[in-house]
Amino acid sequence: METKTLPIAELRKLLAAVSDHGKQHLVEVEADLLQTTFLLSEAIEKLSSSFTAVHEAISAQQQVIDTLVAKYAIEQPILEKLDAYKSKIGDEVNVVITSLQFQDLTSQLVARTIKRVNGLKDLLHELESHSNEMDPGHEHEEIVKFLEEMSRSLQVGSRALSGGLRQSVGQQDMATGEIDLF
């Protein structure tokens, strides 16, 4: 019976290459997530400022309307309509500003995703660290030991990744921050 030898050197090269390429991709993913967080923060800040400015302009406009109402005799139905519009506009602007708090939730999700990326980088580093030379006389025993260690490392790392990251992201309701996702 012919004994086939395992291509140990090729296996080590493959593991090192998978680890190296995987880590490079994860670094790019992490950079993209950080850029997304930055862009999201800037957009939310600009939207909040704009809606606050709209609210202030509407308040100033309301003061002019109140002055006109005090100076001229305006019929009650028109006054009621003006008050209804004033109330509706104020409510809608407040809803928009409050709704922009989703930034906190998305920031939590991005931070959790970055933790996952870092965990995957650690697992890939573990893969790469097991790609060192083996004694040719004991290749088969060492490869079995290597694969068992690798399997244990991956299981431990995977549990660590999923354990702390399966939590829901949460905040009190939008007015006070109270919302849960997942």
TORDO-824952 format. One record per atom (N, C-alpha, C): residue number from 1; x negated, y negated, z negated. Coordinates in steps of 0.1 Angstrom, whole numbers, plus 5000, padded with zeros to 4 digits. Layout:
    k    px    py    pz
  NUM     X     Y     Z
...
//
This chain:
    k    px    py    pz
    1  4992  5012  5000
    1  5000  5000  5000
    1  4991  4988  5000
    2  4994  4978  5009
    2  4986  4966  5010
    2  4991  4956  5001
    3  4982  4950  4993
    3  4985  4939  4984
    3  4983  4926  4991
    4  4994  4918  4991
    4  4993  4904  4997
    4  4989  4895  4986
    5  4980  4885  4989
    5  4977  4875  4979
    5  4985  4863  4981
    6  4988  4857  4970
    6  4996  4844  4971
    6  4987  4833  4976
    7  4993  4824  4984
    7  4985  4813  4988
    7  4984  4802  4977
    8  4976  4805  4967
    8  4976  4796  4955
    8  4971  4782  4959
    9  4961  4781  4967
    9  4956  4768  4970
    9  4967  4760  4978
   10  4974  4766  4987
   10  4984  4759  4994
   10  4996  4755  4985
   11  4999  4764  4975
   11  5009  4761  4966
   11  5006  4749  4958
   12  4993  4748  4953
   12  4988  4737  4945
   12  4989  4724  4954
   13  4985  4725  4966
   13  4986  4713  4975
   13  5000  4709  4977
   14  5009  4718  4979
   14  5023  4715  4981
   14  5029  4708  4969
   15  5026  4714  4957
   15  5031  4707  4945
   15  5026  4693  4943
   16  5013  4692  4946
   16  5007  4678  4944
   16  5013  4669  4955
   17  5015  4673  4967
   17  5021  4665  4977
   17  5036  4661  4974
   18  5043  4671  4969
   18  5057  4668  4965
   18  5058  4658  4954
   19  5049  4660  4944
   19  5048  4651  4933
   19  5045  4637  4938
   20  5034  4636  4946
   20  5029  4623  4950
   20  5040  4615  4959
   21  5046  4622  4968
   21  5056  4616  4977
   21  5068  4613  4969
   22  5072  4621  4960
   22  5084  4619  4952
   22  5082  4607  4943
   23  5070  4606  4937
   23  5068  4594  4928
   23  5067  4581  4936
   24  5062  4582  4948
   24  5062  4570  4957
   24  5076  4565  4960
   25  5085  4575  4963
   25  5099  4571  4966
   25  5106  4566  4954
   26  5103  4572  4942
   26  5109  4567  4930
   26  5105  4553  4926
   27  5092  4550  4929
   27  5087  4536  4926
   27  5095  4526  4935
   28  5098  4530  4947
   28  5105  4521  4956
   28  5120  4520  4952
   29  5126  4531  4947
   29  5139  4531  4942
   29  5140  4522  4930
   30  5130  4523  4921
   30  5130  4515  4909
   30  5129  4500  4913
   31  5120  4497  4922
   31  5119  4483  4927
   31  5132  4478  4933
   32  5139  4486  4940
   32  5151  4482  4946
   32  5162  4479  4936
   33  5162  4488  4925
   33  5172  4486  4914
   33  5169  4473  4907
   34  5156  4470  4904
   34  5153  4458  4897
   34  5157  4446  4906
   35  5154  4447  4919
   35  5158  4436  4928
   35  5173  4434  4928
   36  5180  4445  4928
   36  5195  4444  4928
   36  5200  4438  4915
   37  5194  4441  4904
   37  5197  4435  4891
   37  5195  4420  4891
   38  5184  4416  4897
   38  5180  4402  4898
   38  5190  4394  4907
   39  5193  4400  4919
   39  5203  4394  4928
   39  5217  4393  4922
   40  5221  4403  4915
   40  5234  4403  4909
   40  5235  4393  4898
   41  5224  4392  4890
   41  5224  4381  4879
   41  5225  4367  4885
   42  5217  4365  4896
   42  5218  4352  4902
   42  5232  4349  4908
   43  5237  4359  4915
   43  5251  4357  4921
   43  5261  4354  4910
   44  5261  4362  4899
   44  5271  4360  4889
   44  5269  4346  4882
   45  5257  4342  4880
   45  5254  4329  4874
   45  5259  4318  4884
   46  5257  4319  4897
   46  5262  4309  4906
   46  5277  4309  4907
   47  5283  4320  4907
   47  5298  4321  4907
   47  5304  4315  4894
   48  5298  4318  4883
   48  5303  4313  4871
   48  5302  4298  4871
   49  5291  4292  4875
   49  5289  4278  4876
   49  5299  4272  4885
   50  5301  4278  4897
   50  5311  4273  4906
   50  5325  4273  4901
   51  5329  4283  4895
   51  5343  4284  4889
   51  5344  4274  4878
   52  5334  4272  4870
   52  5335  4263  4859
   52  5336  4249  4865
   53  5329  4246  4876
   53  5330  4233  4882
   53  5344  4231  4888
   54  5350  4241  4894
   54  5364  4240  4899
   54  5373  4237  4888
   55  5371  4244  4877
   55  5380  4242  4865
   55  5379  4228  4860
   56  5367  4222  4860
   56  5365  4209  4855
   56  5371  4199  4865
   57  5370  4201  4878
   57  5376  4192  4888
   57  5391  4192  4887
   58  5396  4204  4885
   58  5411  4205  4883
   58  5416  4198  4870
   59  5408  4199  4860
   59  5411  4192  4847
   59  5411  4177  4849
   60  5401  4172  4857
   60  5400  4158  4860
   60  5412  4154  4868
   61  5415  4162  4878
   61  5427  4159  4886
   61  5440  4159  4878
   62  5441  4167  4868
   62  5452  4168  4859
   62  5453  4155  4851
   63  5442  4150  4847
   63  5442  4137  4840
   63  5448  4126  4848
   64  5444  4126  4861
   64  5450  4115  4870
   64  5465  4117  4872
   65  5469  4130  4873
   65  5483  4133  4874
   65  5491  4128  4862
   66  5485  4131  4850
   66  5491  4127  4837
   66  5492  4112  4837
   67  5482  4105  4841
   67  5483  4090  4842
   67  5494  4085  4851
   68  5495  4092  4863
   68  5506  4088  4872
   68  5520  4091  4866
   69  5521  4102  4859
   69  5533  4106  4853
   69  5537  4096  4842
   70  5528  4092  4835
   70  5531  4082  4824
   70  5534  4069  4830
   71  5529  4065  4841
   71  5531  4052  4847
   71  5544  4051  4855
   72  5547  4062  4862
   72  5559  4062  4870
   72  5570  4072  4865
   73  5582  4069  4868
   73  5593  4078  4863
   73  5593  4090  4873
   74  5589  4101  4869
   74  5589  4113  4878
   74  5600  4123  4873
   75  5607  4128  4882
   75  5618  4137  4878
   75  5613  4149  4871
   76  5621  4154  4861
   76  5618  4166  4853
   76  5614  4178  4861
   77  5622  4182  4871
   77  5618  4194  4879
   77  5604  4193  4885
   78  5600  4181  4889
   78  5587  4180  4895
   78  5576  4181  4884
   79  5579  4175  4873
   79  5570  4176  4861
   79  5568  4191  4857
   80  5579  4198  4857
   80  5579  4213  4854
   80  5570  4220  4864
   81  5572  4217  4876
   81  5564  4224  4887
   81  5549  4221  4885
   82  5546  4208  4882
   82  5532  4204  4880
   82  5526  4211  4868
   83  5534  4212  4857
   83  5529  4220  4845
   83  5527  4235  4848
   84  5536  4240  4856
   84  5535  4255  4860
   84  5522  4257  4868
   85  5519  4248  4878
   85  5507  4249  4886
   85  5495  4247  4877
   86  5495  4238  4868
   86  5484  4235  4859
   86  5481  4248  4851
   87  5491  4254  4846
   87  5490  4266  4838
   87  5484  4277  4846
   88  5490  4279  4858
   88  5486  4290  4867
   88  5472  4289  4871
   89  5468  4277  4875
   89  5454  4274  4879
   89  5444  4277  4868
   90  5447  4272  4856
   90  5439  4274  4844
   90  5437  4289  4841
   91  5449  4296  4842
   91  5448  4311  4839
   91  5440  4318  4849
   92  5442  4315  4862
   92  5434  4322  4873
   92  5419  4319  4872
   93  5416  4307  4869
   93  5401  4304  4868
   93  5395  4311  4856
   94  5403  4312  4845
   94  5398  4319  4833
   94  5396  4334  4836
   95  5406  4340  4844
   95  5405  4354  4847
   95  5393  4356  4856
   96  5390  4348  4865
   96  5378  4349  4874
   96  5365  4349  4866
   97  5364  4339  4858
   97  5352  4337  4850
   97  5350  4349  4840
   98  5361  4353  4834
   98  5360  4365  4825
   98  5357  4378  4833
   99  5362  4379  4845
   99  5360  4391  4853
   99  5345  4392  4857
  100  5338  4381  4857
  100  5324  4381  4861
  100  5316  4388  4850
  101  5322  4392  4839
  101  5314  4399  4829
  101  5310  4413  4833
  102  5315  4417  4845
  102  5312  4431  4849
  102  5296  4432  4851
  103  5290  4421  4851
  103  5275  4421  4852
  103  5269  4429  4841
  104  5274  4428  4829
  104  5269  4435  4818
  104  5270  4450  4820
  105  5282  4454  4825
  105  5284  4468  4828
  105  5274  4473  4839
  106  5273  4466  4850
  106  5264  4470  4860
  106  5250  4470  4856
  107  5246  4461  4847
  107  5232  4460  4841
  107  5230  4473  4833
  108  5240  4477  4826
  108  5238  4490  4818
  108  5236  4502  4827
  109  5244  4502  4838
  109  5243  4513  4848
  109  5229  4513  4855
  110  5224  4501  4859
  110  5211  4500  4865
  110  5200  4504  4855
  111  5201  4499  4843
  111  5191  4503  4833
  111  5191  4518  4831
  112  5203  4524  4830
  112  5203  4539  4829
  112  5198  4546  4841
  113  5200  4541  4853
  113  5195  4547  4865
  113  5179  4545  4865
  114  5174  4534  4861
  114  5160  4532  4860
  114  5154  4543  4850
  115  5161  4545  4839
  115  5156  4556  4830
  115  5156  4569  4837
  116  5165  4572  4845
  116  5166  4585  4852
  116  5154  4585  4862
  117  5152  4574  4869
  117  5140  4574  4878
  117  5127  4576  4871
  118  5125  4570  4859
  118  5113  4572  4852
  118  5112  4586  4847
  119  5123  4592  4843
  119  5123  4606  4839
  119  5119  4615  4850
  120  5124  4612  4862
  120  5120  4620  4874
  120  5106  4618  4877
  121  5101  4606  4875
  121  5086  4604  4878
  121  5078  4612  4868
  122  5083  4613  4855
  122  5076  4621  4845
  122  5076  4636  4849
  123  5087  4641  4854
  123  5088  4655  4858
  123  5079  4657  4870
  124  5078  4648  4879
  124  5069  4649  4891
  124  5055  4649  4886
  125  5052  4641  4876
  125  5038  4640  4871
  125  5035  4654  4865
  126  5044  4660  4858
  126  5042  4673  4852
  126  5039  4683  4863
  127  5047  4682  4874
  127  5044  4691  4886
  127  5030  4689  4891
  128  5026  4677  4892
  128  5013  4674  4897
  128  5002  4679  4887
  129  5004  4678  4874
  129  4994  4681  4865
  129  4992  4696  4864
  130  5001  4704  4870
  130  4999  4719  4870
  130  4993  4723  4883
  131  4988  4714  4891
  131  4982  4718  4904
  131  4967  4719  4903
  132  4962  4721  4891
  132  4947  4722  4890
  132  4942  4736  4894
  133  4929  4737  4895
  133  4923  4750  4899
  133  4926  4761  4890
  134  4927  4773  4895
  134  4929  4786  4888
  134  4917  4795  4890
  135  4914  4803  4881
  135  4904  4813  4882
  135  4909  4824  4892
  136  4901  4825  4903
  136  4906  4835  4914
  136  4907  4849  4909
  137  4900  4853  4899
  137  4901  4867  4894
  137  4914  4869  4886
  138  4920  4858  4882
  138  4933  4859  4874
  138  4944  4851  4880
  139  4943  4849  4893
  139  4953  4841  4900
  139  4967  4845  4897
  140  4970  4858  4899
  140  4984  4862  4897
  140  4989  4860  4883
  141  4981  4863  4873
  141  4986  4860  4859
  141  4987  4845  4857
  142  4978  4838  4862
  142  4978  4823  4860
  142  4990  4817  4867
  143  4993  4822  4879
  143  5004  4816  4887
  143  5017  4819  4880
  144  5019  4831  4874
  144  5031  4835  4867
  144  5032  4826  4854
  145  5021  4824  4847
  145  5021  4815  4836
  145  5024  4801  4840
  146  5018  4797  4851
  146  5020  4783  4856
  146  5035  4781  4859
  147  5041  4790  4866
  147  5055  4789  4870
  147  5064  4789  4858
  148  5061  4797  4848
  148  5069  4797  4836
  148  5068  4784  4828
  149  5055  4779  4827
  149  5053  4766  4821
  149  5061  4755  4828
  150  5060  4755  4841
  150  5066  4745  4850
  150  5081  4746  4848
  151  5087  4758  4848
  151  5101  4759  4846
  151  5105  4754  4832
  152  5098  4757  4822
  152  5101  4752  4808
  152  5100  4736  4808
  153  5090  4731  4814
  153  5088  4716  4815
  153  5100  4710  4822
  154  5104  4716  4833
  154  5115  4710  4841
  154  5128  4711  4833
  155  5130  4722  4826
  155  5142  4723  4818
  155  5143  4713  4806
  156  5131  4712  4799
  156  5131  4702  4788
  156  5133  4688  4794
  157  5126  4685  4805
  157  5127  4671  4810
  157  5142  4669  4815
  158  5147  4679  4821
  158  5161  4677  4827
  158  5171  4675  4815
  159  5169  4683  4804
  159  5178  4681  4793
  159  5177  4667  4787
  160  5164  4662  4786
  160  5162  4649  4781
  160  5168  4638  4789
  161  5167  4640  4802
  161  5173  4631  4812
  161  5189  4630  4810
  162  5195  4642  4810
  162  5209  4642  4810
  162  5215  4640  4796
  163  5208  4643  4786
  163  5213  4642  4773
  163  5216  4627  4769
  164  5206  4619  4770
  164  5208  4605  4766
  164  5215  4596  4776
  165  5217  4601  4788
  165  5222  4592  4798
  165  5236  4596  4803
  166  5242  4604  4796
  166  5256  4608  4800
  166  5266  4599  4792
  167  5262  4589  4785
  167  5271  4581  4778
  167  5278  4571  4787
  168  5290  4567  4783
  168  5297  4557  4791
  168  5291  4543  4788
  169  5292  4535  4798
  169  5288  4521  4796
  169  5300  4514  4791
  170  5298  4505  4782
  170  5310  4499  4776
  170  5308  4484  4772
  171  5319  4478  4770
  171  5320  4464  4766
  171  5333  4462  4761
  172  5334  4452  4752
  172  5348  4448  4747
  172  5356  4443  4759
  173  5369  4442  4757
  173  5377  4438  4769
  173  5372  4425  4775
  174  5376  4423  4788
  174  5369  4413  4796
  174  5369  4399  4789
  175  5380  4396  4782
  175  5380  4383  4775
  175  5371  4384  4763
  176  5370  4395  4756
  176  5361  4397  4745
  176  5351  4407  4748
  177  5351  4414  4759
  177  5342  4423  4763
  177  5346  4438  4761
  178  5359  4442  4761
  178  5363  4456  4757
  178  5367  4465  4769
  179  5357  4471  4775
  179  5359  4479  4787
  179  5349  4491  4787
  180  5354  4503  4790
  180  5345  4515  4792
  180  5346  4520  4806
  181  5335  4524  4811
  181  5334  4530  4824
  181  5328  4544  4822
  182  5333  4554  4829
  182  5329  4568  4828
  182  5329  4573  4814
//
